[in-house]
Amino acid sequence: MLRALLDTAVAPLSDLTHTVLSQAFERLGMPVIPQSAGSKSTRVELSLQQVPNTELPGLAQRLLEQQDFPFPVRPPLRHQLEDLLWEEGAPPGIPKKARRELARALSLSELTQNHGRFLHLLDRLWVIEGPDLSFSELSALLLNGTRPVTLRDLIEKHVFRNRDEGDWSAEQLFESLGAFEAGDARFARFLEGLVSADVLLDEHLQAKTASTINDHLRAHGIELRQTGSDGGYPLFTLVSTRVHSNRKPKNIIFASLGKPDIRFRSSVDNDIEIVGGRPGATLVYDREIPAGGLRWRDLHSWWQDTHGFNSESDAGEDLYQRLLRSLPGNSPGQKNLFTAYRTARPFCADDLALLPEVWLHWDPKTVQERGPEALLRSRMDFLLLLPFGQRVVLEVDGVQHYTRDDGRTPDTAKYADMVAADRDLKLRGYEVFRFGHDELKRPEDAKKLLLQFIPDMFSRFRVRL
């Protein structure tokens, strides 16, 4: 598709003289075809054919950057090329409803305080000059003393001249530009432009506008985030808050009182069951994880449905006690962290659930039986499933993590295994935070620590408290 568009884009080069055409080839980084090869159109065709596929994006970019080129690429061909080039780095999909709702929330009078700057942004990303008429069509209109009314004319009238009457809203402008139907990458650049110092020369207004836009985007895993500065003004970039590498969890096996015996009830459907042992010795959460992350209310509802409680609050308290029993008795720090997480803030069902003793790997064979192929770190101390697929692991490190002989002898091999397992987790999309056991030795210490850590951690991952 890119080659076909470029074929159209470079075709006007055949109107140049042979000498100027050779200069144009060099300027664009295209193979120079000698005059002896034939006509100018033949030279253009042969030159483009010799451009490898891998170099087509670069050629397209150079064409788009030629502002003073004899034949600049005009809309809509320019937009088609841009959309193809921008496609790879496009943000997650921005639904039409979200676009329309954020447009309704924007103040057009605030966005258009700088007339020339605002029009320059529109001219860069949208077609506002009207129909692309041929020379003869335009000449005929001018001879009759008329010219086509362009979108620029309408914007000048309804946005600027009639500003006091509030003629157009931001939603009407977006509609006229085609913003609701545009590709995600173009719409993203439009939003970045609206909050840029190229349009808004007021830092507080930039932040206010970005916040208004984010109110409608964050639910879709995307937000405007300050990523730098532009001449002292904040520079905002639309970034994804999702972790693309993480798939939706299918089964969460946690809070086990021992190593579970697992088998597939249906390997095609990924249905598993725990066999043997005491009933309820291992918990398996197999419901869909909401986009907003796994909350206590989700666990409470699941526990209530599976255990027949009359109220969700009774189910929640019973589940909490069950989770406490799964924590290892030789690690008071883990228990203190778990209880502090519940009490550090006023506990409510909307909080993100903290899952203890979550099985990351499961192998029916022991480490000794599996040998060098054994999977490192079969369980995580705690797991949080945050919005948009983000996964956070909390680990409590006691002396057993880096010593042997009941803590009497340092064990560098154990430590090496631990950091290797951390690297593996991070490469797979998990974020790992470690706590020293001594930090959590007393309940009051754990609560004080989490009162600071939890809000900071949630802020880091853009989780609203």
C-alpha positions in Angstrom: 0.0 0.0 0.0 2.8 2.4 0.8 4.5 1.7 -2.5 1.3 2.4 -4.4 0.8 5.7 -2.6 4.5 6.7 -3.2 4.0 5.9 -6.9 1.3 8.6 -7.0 3.3 10.9 -4.8 6.5 10.9 -7.0 4.6 10.9 -10.4 4.7 14.7 -10.7 8.5 14.5 -10.8 8.2 13.6 -14.4 7.2 17.2 -15.1 10.7 18.4 -14.2 13.5 18.8 -16.6 16.0 15.9 -16.9 18.7 17.8 -15.0 16.4 18.9 -12.2 14.9 15.4 -12.0 18.4 14.0 -11.3 18.8 16.6 -8.5 15.4 15.6 -7.1 16.5 11.9 -7.0 19.5 12.8 -5.0 17.6 15.1 -2.7 15.0 12.4 -1.9 17.6 9.6 -1.5 16.2 7.7 -4.6 18.4 5.9 -7.0 19.6 8.2 -9.8 18.5 6.8 -13.2 20.5 8.2 -16.1 18.8 10.2 -18.9 19.7 7.4 -21.3 17.2 5.1 -19.6 14.3 6.8 -21.4 11.6 9.4 -20.7 11.3 11.3 -17.5 8.3 9.2 -16.4 10.3 6.1 -17.1 13.2 7.3 -15.0 10.8 8.1 -12.1 9.2 4.7 -12.4 12.5 2.8 -12.5 13.9 4.8 -9.6 11.0 3.9 -7.3 11.2 0.3 -8.4 14.8 0.1 -7.2 13.9 1.4 -3.7 13.8 -1.6 -1.3 10.6 -2.1 0.7 12.6 -1.5 3.9 13.5 2.0 2.7 10.0 3.0 1.6 9.1 4.6 5.0 12.2 6.7 4.9 11.4 7.9 1.4 7.8 8.7 2.4 9.1 10.7 5.4 11.5 12.7 3.2 8.8 13.5 0.7 6.5 14.8 3.5 9.3 17.0 4.9 9.9 18.7 1.5 8.1 22.0 2.3 9.7 23.9 -0.6 9.7 21.0 -3.1 8.5 21.9 -6.6 5.6 19.4 -6.1 4.8 19.2 -2.4 2.6 16.3 -1.4 -0.9 17.7 -0.8 -3.9 16.4 1.2 -5.4 13.8 1.1 -2.4 11.9 -0.2 -0.3 13.5 2.5 -2.7 12.2 5.1 -2.8 8.7 3.6 1.0 8.5 3.8 1.1 9.9 7.3 -1.5 7.4 8.5 0.5 4.5 7.2 3.7 5.8 8.7 2.0 6.4 12.0 0.2 3.1 12.2 3.0 1.2 13.8 3.2 3.5 16.8 -0.5 4.1 17.1 -1.9 4.2 20.7 -4.7 1.8 21.9 -8.0 2.4 20.2 -9.8 5.5 21.2 -13.6 4.8 20.8 -15.8 7.3 19.0 -17.9 7.7 22.2 -14.9 8.7 24.2 -13.8 11.2 21.5 -17.2 12.8 21.4 -17.5 13.0 25.2 -14.1 14.6 25.6 -14.9 17.1 22.8 -18.0 18.1 24.7 -16.0 18.6 27.8 -13.5 21.0 26.1 -13.8 24.7 26.1 -13.3 26.0 22.5 -12.8 29.5 23.7 -9.8 28.4 25.8 -8.3 26.3 22.9 -8.5 29.1 20.4 -7.0 32.0 22.4 -4.1 32.1 19.8 -5.7 32.4 16.4 -2.7 31.7 14.2 -1.3 29.0 16.3 -4.6 27.1 16.4 -5.1 27.3 12.7 -1.6 26.1 12.1 -2.3 23.0 14.1 -5.5 22.3 12.1 -3.8 22.9 8.8 -1.0 20.5 9.8 -3.4 17.6 10.7 -6.6 18.2 8.8 -7.9 19.3 5.4 -9.3 22.8 6.0 -8.4 24.4 2.6 -11.4 22.9 0.8 -11.7 20.8 -2.3 -8.5 20.1 -4.2 -9.6 21.7 -7.5 -7.8 21.5 -10.8 -6.3 24.7 -12.3 -9.1 24.9 -14.9 -11.9 24.3 -12.3 -10.4 27.0 -10.0 -10.0 29.4 -13.0 -13.6 29.0 -14.0 -14.8 29.8 -10.4 -12.5 32.9 -10.3 -13.8 34.2 -13.6 -17.3 34.0 -12.3 -16.2 36.0 -9.3 -16.7 33.2 -6.9 -14.6 30.7 -5.1 -15.4 27.5 -3.1 -16.2 28.0 0.6 -13.5 26.1 2.5 -13.5 24.6 6.0 -11.0 27.3 6.9 -13.6 30.0 6.0 -16.2 28.3 8.2 -13.8 28.0 11.1 -12.9 31.7 10.7 -16.6 32.6 10.9 -18.0 30.2 13.4 -15.0 29.8 15.8 -13.3 33.2 15.7 -15.5 36.0 14.3 -18.6 34.7 16.1 -16.7 33.8 19.3 -18.8 35.9 21.5 -22.0 34.3 20.3 -20.5 30.8 21.0 -21.4 29.8 17.5 -19.5 26.5 17.3 -18.7 24.1 20.2 -15.6 22.0 20.3 -17.8 19.0 19.4 -19.0 20.8 16.2 -15.4 21.6 15.3 -14.2 18.0 15.8 -17.2 16.8 13.7 -16.3 19.2 10.8 -12.6 18.2 10.9 -13.5 14.5 10.7 -11.8 13.9 14.1 -14.4 11.3 15.3 -13.7 9.1 12.3 -9.9 9.7 12.0 -7.3 7.0 12.7 -6.1 6.7 16.3 -2.6 8.0 15.6 -3.9 11.1 13.9 -6.4 11.8 16.7 -3.6 11.2 19.3 -1.4 13.8 17.6 -4.3 16.2 17.5 -4.8 15.9 21.2 -1.1 16.3 21.8 -1.2 19.4 19.7 -4.1 20.9 21.5 -2.2 20.9 24.8 1.1 21.9 23.4 2.9 25.2 23.8 2.4 25.7 20.0 -1.3 26.3 20.8 -1.6 27.1 24.5 0.7 29.7 25.9 -0.5 29.2 29.4 1.1 26.4 31.5 -1.9 26.1 33.8 -4.3 25.9 30.9 -2.2 23.2 29.4 -2.4 21.1 32.5 -6.2 21.8 32.9 -6.9 20.8 29.3 -4.8 17.6 29.6 -6.6 16.7 32.8 -10.0 17.2 31.1 -8.9 15.0 28.2 -7.5 12.3 30.5 -10.8 12.0 32.4 -12.2 10.5 29.2 -9.2 8.5 28.1 -7.9 6.7 31.1 -10.7 4.2 31.1 -9.4 3.1 27.7 -5.8 2.6 28.8 -4.3 5.8 27.5 -3.5 9.3 28.9 -1.7 12.5 28.2 1.4 12.4 30.3 4.1 15.1 30.7 7.2 13.6 29.1 9.5 16.7 28.8 9.5 20.4 28.3 9.3 22.7 25.3 10.9 26.0 25.9 9.9 25.9 29.5 6.4 24.7 28.8 5.3 21.2 29.7 5.4 18.7 26.8 2.6 16.2 26.8 2.6 12.9 25.0 -0.3 10.4 24.6 1.0 7.1 26.1 -0.5 3.8 26.9 -1.1 2.8 30.5 -1.5 -0.9 29.5 1.1 -3.6 29.6 0.8 -5.1 26.1 2.8 -8.2 26.9 0.4 -9.4 29.5 -2.5 -11.6 28.4 -5.7 -11.8 30.4 -5.3 -14.2 33.3 -7.3 -17.4 32.9 -6.8 -19.1 36.3 -5.4 -17.6 39.4 -4.2 -20.3 41.8 -3.6 -18.8 45.3 -3.7 -19.1 49.0 -2.8 -22.8 48.9 -2.1 -24.6 52.2 0.3 -26.9 50.4 1.5 -27.8 46.9 -1.7 -28.5 44.9 -2.3 -31.5 42.7 -3.5 -30.0 39.4 -5.0 -31.6 36.3 -6.7 -30.3 33.2 -10.4 -31.1 33.1 -10.4 -29.8 29.6 -7.1 -28.8 28.0 -8.9 -27.3 25.0 -10.8 -24.8 27.3 -8.0 -24.5 29.8 -10.2 -25.8 32.5 -8.3 -27.0 35.5 -9.2 -28.7 38.8 -7.5 -29.4 42.1 -7.6 -33.1 43.0 -6.8 -34.8 46.2 -6.0 -33.1 49.5 -8.5 -31.3 51.7 -11.4 -29.6 49.9 -10.7 -25.8 49.7 -7.0 -26.2 50.5 -6.2 -24.3 47.3 -8.2 -21.4 45.8 -8.7 -21.0 42.1 -10.2 -17.7 40.8 -11.4 -18.4 37.2 -13.6 -15.4 36.5 -12.7 -12.7 34.0 -10.5 -9.9 35.4 -12.1 -6.5 34.9 -10.3 -3.8 32.9 -10.2 -1.8 36.2 -8.2 -4.6 37.9 -9.2 -7.2 40.4 -11.0 -5.6 43.4 -12.0 -7.0 46.7 -15.6 -6.7 45.7 -14.9 -9.2 42.8 -13.4 -11.7 45.3 -16.2 -11.2 47.8 -18.9 -11.8 45.1 -17.0 -14.9 43.9 -16.7 -16.2 47.5 -20.3 -15.5 48.3 -21.5 -17.3 45.2 -19.3 -20.4 45.7 -19.9 -20.7 49.4 -23.5 -19.7 49.8 -23.1 -16.7 52.1 -26.2 -14.5 52.5 -24.3 -11.2 52.5 -21.2 -10.0 50.7 -19.8 -8.6 53.9 -20.0 -12.0 55.6 -18.4 -13.6 52.6 -15.6 -10.9 52.6 -14.7 -11.5 56.3 -14.7 -15.3 55.8 -12.4 -15.0 52.8 -10.1 -12.7 54.6 -9.6 -15.2 57.4 -9.1 -18.0 54.9 -6.4 -15.9 53.1 -4.7 -15.2 56.4 -4.4 -19.0 57.1 -2.5 -19.5 53.8 0.4 -17.2 55.0 3.5 -19.1 56.2 3.9 -19.3 59.9 7.6 -18.7 59.7 7.2 -15.3 58.1 5.5 -12.8 60.5 6.5 -10.1 58.0 4.2 -11.5 55.4 1.2 -11.5 57.8 2.0 -8.0 58.9 2.1 -6.8 55.3 -1.2 -8.4 54.5 -3.0 -7.1 57.5 -1.4 -3.6 57.1 -2.6 -3.5 53.5 -6.2 -3.9 54.7 -5.9 -1.4 57.6 -3.4 1.2 56.2 -6.4 2.8 54.4 -10.1 2.6 55.2 -10.8 -0.8 53.8 -13.5 -0.9 51.2 -14.7 -3.3 48.5 -13.4 -1.0 45.7 -9.8 -1.4 46.8 -7.5 -3.6 44.6 -7.3 -7.1 46.1 -4.0 -8.3 47.5 -3.6 -12.0 46.6 -1.3 -14.0 48.9 0.7 -17.1 47.9 0.0 -17.0 44.2 1.3 -19.9 42.1 3.4 -18.5 39.2 4.7 -21.9 37.9 3.5 -25.3 38.6 5.3 -28.5 37.9 4.2 -32.0 39.0 7.9 -32.9 39.5 10.1 -31.6 42.3 13.1 -29.3 41.6 15.4 -32.3 42.2 13.5 -34.5 39.8 13.3 -31.7 37.1 17.0 -30.8 37.5 18.5 -28.0 35.4 15.1 -27.4 33.7 13.3 -26.6 37.0 11.3 -23.4 37.0 12.5 -20.7 39.4 10.2 -19.3 42.0 7.1 -21.3 41.9 5.1 -18.9 44.1 4.8 -15.2 44.6 4.3 -13.8 48.1 1.6 -11.3 46.9 0.1 -10.3 43.6 -1.9 -7.2 42.6 -3.8 -7.2 39.3 -4.0 -3.5 38.4 -6.0 -1.8 35.7 -5.2 -2.5 32.1 -3.3 -5.7 32.7 -0.6 -4.3 35.0 0.7 -6.8 37.4 2.6 -6.0 40.6 4.4 -8.5 42.8 5.3 -7.8 46.4 8.0 -10.0 48.0 9.0 -10.2 51.6 12.7 -11.3 52.0 13.8 -13.1 55.1 17.2 -14.6 55.8 16.2 -17.8 54.0 16.3 -15.9 50.7 20.1 -15.5 50.9 21.5 -17.9 53.6 21.6 -21.6 54.4 22.1 -23.6 57.6 19.2 -21.7 59.3 20.6 -18.3 58.5 24.1 -19.0 59.7 25.9 -19.1 56.3 25.5 -16.7 53.3 24.4 -18.5 50.2 25.3 -16.6 47.0 23.7 -19.3 44.8 20.3 -18.6 46.5 20.7 -14.9 45.9 21.6 -15.5 42.3 18.5 -17.6 41.8 16.3 -14.9 43.3 17.6 -12.1 41.1 17.4 -14.3 38.1 13.8 -15.0 38.9 13.1 -11.3 39.3 14.6 -10.6 35.8 12.3 -13.3 34.4 9.3 -11.7 36.0 10.0 -8.2 34.8 10.6 -9.4 31.2 7.2 -11.1 31.4 5.5 -7.8 32.3 5.5 -8.0 36.1 6.8 -5.2 38.4 8.5 -6.6 41.5 8.8 -4.7 44.8 10.8 -6.3 47.6 10.5 -5.7 51.3 13.1 -6.7 53.9 11.5 -8.8 56.7 12.9 -6.4 59.4 10.9 -3.6 57.8 7.7 -5.5 58.6 8.7 -7.1 61.9 6.1 -5.2 63.9 2.5 -4.6 62.8 2.9 -0.8 63.5 6.0 -0.7 61.3 4.3 -2.4 58.5 1.3 -0.1 58.7 3.5 3.0 58.7 5.4 1.7 55.7 2.4 0.8 53.6 0.7 4.2 54.4 3.5 5.7 52.3 4.2 3.0 49.8 0.7 2.1 48.7 -0.3 5.7 47.5 3.1 6.1 45.9 2.9 2.8 44.1 -0.7 3.4 42.9 0.3 6.8 41.7 3.2 5.3 39.7 0.7 3.0 38.0 -2.0 5.6 37.6 -4.4 3.9 39.9 -7.1 6.1 41.3 -7.5 5.7 45.1 
